[in-house]
């Protein structure tokens, strides 16, 4: 689940959980890359982009809340 439209359908709590899980997975992959046992290096880029998408959506929502106040 990495499409922005799918992420936008999630609640704030679900987004926070998804962000936490994605960061943990990225950490594990970085560790594997450091020990030269990484099977698919493209997964690092995929996870970094997913984190960026989640943070962008969170930022949009916080900006919308601030604008409506």
Backbone as CSV, one residue per row, in Angstrom:
resi,resn,N_x,N_y,N_z,CA_x,CA_y,CA_z,C_x,C_y,C_z
1,UNK,0.852,-1.172,0.000,0.000,0.000,0.000,0.895,1.231,0.000
2,UNK,1.206,1.731,-1.170,2.088,2.875,-1.213,1.569,4.010,-2.084
3,UNK,0.434,3.818,-2.708,-0.108,4.898,-3.510,-0.600,6.006,-2.591
4,UNK,-0.411,7.220,-3.028,-0.809,8.365,-2.218,-2.314,8.358,-1.964
5,UNK,-3.095,7.952,-2.948,-4.545,7.927,-2.764,-4.949,6.925,-1.682
6,UNK,-4.250,5.800,-1.629,-4.541,4.805,-0.591,-4.116,5.319,0.777
7,UNK,-3.003,6.024,0.827,-2.532,6.564,2.097,-3.458,7.675,2.598
8,UNK,-4.021,8.452,1.680,-4.919,9.549,2.070,-6.214,9.024,2.691
9,UNK,-6.590,7.802,2.357,-7.808,7.219,2.906,-7.630,6.760,4.351
10,UNK,-6.381,6.667,4.803,-6.105,6.215,6.163,-6.363,7.333,7.170
11,UNK,-6.640,6.917,8.396,-6.789,7.886,9.478,-5.401,8.332,9.937
12,UNK,-5.355,9.352,10.789,-4.078,9.850,11.291,-3.334,8.777,12.079
13,UNK,-4.066,8.000,12.864,-3.435,6.950,13.663,-2.860,5.853,12.773
14,UNK,-3.599,5.500,11.731,-3.121,4.476,10.803,-1.880,4.957,10.066
15,UNK,-1.861,6.243,9.691,-0.696,6.797,9.018,0.521,6.769,9.925
16,UNK,0.324,7.118,11.184,1.429,7.113,12.138,1.987,5.695,12.308
17,UNK,1.107,4.711,12.382,1.536,3.313,12.502,2.274,2.865,11.244
18,UNK,1.750,3.224,10.097,2.394,2.870,8.826,3.778,3.511,8.721
19,UNK,3.902,4.756,9.161,5.188,5.441,9.150,6.190,4.734,10.063
20,UNK,5.743,4.369,11.248,6.619,3.687,12.200,7.099,2.342,11.633
21,UNK,6.184,1.580,11.045,6.547,0.279,10.490,7.494,0.425,9.305
22,UNK,7.248,1.419,8.468,8.092,1.629,7.302,9.497,2.055,7.713
23,UNK,9.591,2.897,8.734,10.908,3.303,9.239,11.674,2.114,9.807
24,UNK,10.970,1.227,10.514,11.628,0.040,11.062,12.128,-0.870,9.947
25,UNK,11.319,-1.027,8.917,11.720,-1.864,7.787,12.919,-1.253,7.060
26,UNK,12.914,0.072,6.903,14.046,0.746,6.273,15.314,0.557,7.098
27,UNK,15.188,0.634,8.408,16.340,0.412,9.278,16.918,-0.984,9.079
28,UNK,16.037,-1.985,9.025,16.491,-3.359,8.822,17.202,-3.517,7.469
29,UNK,16.640,-2.885,6.438,17.256,-2.993,5.117,18.606,-2.280,5.071
30,UNK,18.715,-1.143,5.749,20.004,-0.446,5.805,21.050,-1.315,6.509
31,UNK,20.628,-1.985,7.542,21.547,-2.871,8.269,22.002,-4.008,7.364
32,UNK,21.081,-4.579,6.610,21.432,-5.648,5.677,22.374,-5.126,4.602
33,UNK,22.153,-3.900,4.138,23.020,-3.320,3.113,24.429,-3.117,3.653
34,UNK,24.532,-2.751,4.921,25.847,-2.542,5.527,26.618,-3.855,5.660
35,UNK,25.890,-4.946,5.841,26.552,-6.246,5.968,26.596,-6.986,4.634
36,UNK,26.255,-6.284,3.556,26.323,-6.805,2.183,25.457,-8.038,1.958
37,UNK,24.290,-8.063,2.555,23.373,-9.185,2.335,22.037,-8.711,1.808
38,UNK,22.008,-7.583,1.139,20.759,-7.010,0.643,20.428,-7.614,-0.722
39,UNK,19.222,-8.169,-0.834,18.815,-8.822,-2.078,18.381,-7.810,-3.142
40,UNK,17.578,-6.842,-2.747,17.041,-5.879,-3.710,17.308,-4.459,-3.220
41,UNK,18.359,-3.825,-3.704,18.682,-2.468,-3.266,17.597,-1.446,-3.611
42,UNK,16.773,-1.754,-4.584,15.714,-0.817,-4.965,14.669,-0.655,-3.861
43,UNK,14.613,-1.607,-2.938,13.669,-1.499,-1.826,13.989,-0.317,-0.924
44,UNK,15.272,0.052,-0.818,15.640,1.217,-0.012,14.984,2.478,-0.566
45,UNK,15.062,2.657,-1.865,14.449,3.820,-2.510,12.938,3.785,-2.362
46,UNK,12.362,2.611,-2.540,10.904,2.470,-2.427,10.427,2.882,-1.041
47,UNK,11.132,2.437,-0.001,10.728,2.763,1.365,10.943,4.232,1.686
48,UNK,12.040,4.813,1.202,12.267,6.243,1.444,11.169,7.083,0.800
49,UNK,10.753,6.703,-0.381,9.677,7.439,-1.059,8.346,7.265,-0.329
50,UNK,8.107,6.077,0.187,6.875,5.832,0.941,6.845,6.692,2.201
51,UNK,7.974,6.790,2.892,8.062,7.644,4.081,7.796,9.090,3.695
52,UNK,8.355,9.538,2.584,8.134,10.908,2.124,6.665,11.155,1.808
53,UNK,6.003,10.180,1.191,4.570,10.325,0.891,3.755,10.463,2.176
54,UNK,4.057,9.626,3.150,3.313,9.662,4.415,3.531,10.991,5.113
55,UNK,4.766,11.461,5.159,5.053,12.737,5.810,4.381,13.895,5.088
56,UNK,4.324,13.830,3.763,3.661,14.871,2.985,2.176,14.927,3.308
57,UNK,1.550,13.788,3.392,0.119,13.731,3.709,-0.123,14.252,5.120
58,UNK,0.733,13.866,6.067,0.587,14.360,7.433,0.739,15.875,7.470
59,UNK,1.688,16.399,6.705,1.919,17.845,6.654,0.717,18.559,6.028
60,UNK,0.150,17.998,4.983,-1.035,18.576,4.356,-2.186,18.657,5.355
61,UNK,-2.365,17.592,6.120,-3.457,17.559,7.094,-3.232,18.563,8.219
62,UNK,-2.003,18.682,8.686,-1.745,19.649,9.762,-1.903,21.078,9.246
63,UNK,-1.566,21.312,7.990,-1.763,22.623,7.393,-3.232,22.946,7.194
64,UNK,-4.010,21.932,6.865,-5.452,22.142,6.678,-6.131,22.449,8.013
65,UNK,-5.675,21.817,9.072,-6.234,22.063,10.391,-5.879,23.484,10.843
66,UNK,-4.647,23.890,10.609,-4.206,25.228,10.996,-4.922,26.298,10.192
67,UNK,-5.180,26.036,8.930,-5.849,27.007,8.060,-7.314,27.170,8.440
68,UNK,-7.945,26.091,8.899,-9.365,26.157,9.240,-9.596,26.788,10.611
69,UNK,-8.555,26.890,11.417,-8.698,27.473,12.770,-8.695,28.969,12.747
